Amino acid sequence: MKKKFLLAAVAVALGAGASFQASAQAKPEQLVKQRQSAMALIGWYFGPIGAMMRGDRPFDAAVVARNAGYLEVLSKMPAEGFQPSTKDEKATKAKPEVWSDKAKFDKAMENMQGEVAKLAQVAKGGDQGAIKAQFGATGKACAACHDDFRSK
Amino acid sequence: MSELHRAVKVWDLPVRLFHWLLVALFGFMFFSGKAKGNWMEWHMYSGYMILALVLFRVLWGFAGSTHARFSSFLAGPGACIAFMRKLLSRSPAHVAGHNPLGGWMVLVMLLLLLAQAGTGLFSNDDISIEGPLYKFVSKEVSDQLTSFHYYNFYVLLALAAAHIAAVAFHVLVKKENLVGAMFTGVKMLDSQTEVPAVRFVSSWRALGLFVLALVAVILIVKRPF
């Protein structure tokens, strides 16, 4: 028990150290690039699922499952790029509210990650109706953040 | 104040149907545009319908019944000023069709609705859905049009609010039955109000023009060629 606790403490310390190091070294413009790249990839893998759900392209359960699996990982990435050091960056659509209402922003981000995780789960089942429902819920979670924290 | 006892038919069926369908679809656009998710699919279909309706209304403004025509309700500056002078009085406005200010409001709303539906065709939500003409413009241009689509909606919402406020003013203060008239087509006017000779055009012509507008929209959206 003690040993487990010790291991966990070490892991947390290492993890915290690692993320501190990453953010301490990264320049603001790199962080913006990090999160924009992650967003671009999310769009790349999410879009085709939407096209299939609307019937704009034929439904392919394997592609949906693959993309949703990628998305589950990708969805965890953008949050890391939203560091306070990027507050004054010009080439970004992030609104000041990202930092002034951080709690709401974090919650919206977490909510999105949760919905994407569910999408990945549902996608494995291959049931088109269930995927469409969860696709809609995921899109709403994306939009919630875009509405409040992204300039139009 | 003279009695309003003359029932005069002013709005033809196509104008009334257009008006209330637009109200319903506009409300749905507000809802679906905010709800996002899978509602966006219906947001697009509803947008095509609005585009067809507005195109029809423009055609009807040239080929419709007397009070539906632009030439009958787009008044000159003199008429507008004369109308505004008497606006705040409590007596009815004595206008058979659109009053001078209302007429210009119709034109502005139609133009902005056209712009709204038109930019929607090129818009993208940066999540999963694009308008049918998105592929013909760069991402940057699409983003700008999407931005317009976003802000112009609030302009339309403000116009709708102004429209409703004006109607409420006419109904409550000036005692005109404008809302009822938009349902029945019949306005109650007094004996002095000048009622021009009105020519009502067959609703079949309206149907033909609407089908024409709808086919045009489908061709734009589906691009079968």
HADDOCK unambig.tbl for C-alpha pairs under 7 A between the chains (distance, minus, plus):
assign (segid A and resid 43 and name CA) (segid B and resid 127 and name CA) 5.91 0.50 0.50
assign (segid A and resid 43 and name CA) (segid B and resid 128 and name CA) 6.94 0.50 0.50
assign (segid A and resid 46 and name CA) (segid B and resid 128 and name CA) 6.38 0.50 0.50
assign (segid A and resid 47 and name CA) (segid B and resid 127 and name CA) 6.79 0.50 0.50
assign (segid A and resid 47 and name CA) (segid B and resid 128 and name CA) 4.39 0.50 0.50
assign (segid A and resid 50 and name CA) (segid B and resid 128 and name CA) 5.64 0.50 0.50
assign (segid A and resid 136 and name CA) (segid B and resid 37 and name CA) 4.14 0.50 0.50
assign (segid A and resid 136 and name CA) (segid B and resid 38 and name CA) 4.62 0.50 0.50
assign (segid A and resid 137 and name CA) (segid B and resid 37 and name CA) 6.03 0.50 0.50
assign (segid A and resid 139 and name CA) (segid B and resid 37 and name CA) 4.67 0.50 0.50
assign (segid A and resid 139 and name CA) (segid B and resid 127 and name CA) 6.78 0.50 0.50
assign (segid A and resid 140 and name CA) (segid B and resid 36 and name CA) 5.58 0.50 0.50
assign (segid A and resid 140 and name CA) (segid B and resid 37 and name CA) 4.63 0.50 0.50
assign (segid A and resid 143 and name CA) (segid B and resid 36 and name CA) 6.92 0.50 0.50
assign (segid A and resid 152 and name CA) (segid B and resid 147 and name CA) 5.46 0.50 0.50
